[in-house]
Amino acid sequence: MNVRELIEILKDYPADTEIEMGIIAPVTDEDQIAVDRYPIEGVLPWEDDHPDDGDGDGEPVLWLIGGEEDDVEAFLDAIDDDEVEVDAEEEAEAEEEAELEEEAELEDEAEAEEEPSEAAPEPDE
């Protein structure tokens, strides 16, 4: 389902209607249906980092986040920690790349200074 479809469905309901997430769980008895109900605590933009593993196509999606309060908090904390780690790794990589580029530029400048400049011969008059 995309955002447009969800908005189309939700516009038929009053704005103050509580929304829950109903997760249908498999059961062994054919006459029973198990439904776990959770309030939606938030929305998390998500992009599959590994589309080749068959779990997604790499396109960004929105996750409706819900569950037991302690579990949701632990999940969000873990996501924040991962983002902080990823941000720190990306920042370190960017700094290292900038340092390498700066070193290469300094080497190029030093080589240019060491090469004797060839002055154009003066024309005979």
Residue pairs with C-beta under 8 A, 6 or more apart in sequence:
3 62
10 19
18 39
19 39
19 40
20 37
20 38
20 39
20 40
20 66
21 37
21 38
21 39
21 40
21 64
21 66
22 35
22 36
22 37
23 35
23 36
23 37
23 38
24 33
24 34
24 35
25 34
25 35
25 36
26 34
27 33
27 34
38 66
38 67
38 68
39 66
40 64
40 65
40 66
41 65
41 66
41 67
41 69
41 72
42 65
42 72
42 76
43 62
43 63
43 64
43 65
44 62
44 63
44 65
44 76
44 79
45 60
45 61
45 62
45 63
46 60
46 61
46 62
46 63
47 58
47 59
47 60
47 61
48 55
48 56
48 57
48 58
48 59
48 61
50 56
51 57
51 58
65 72
65 75
65 76
66 72
67 75
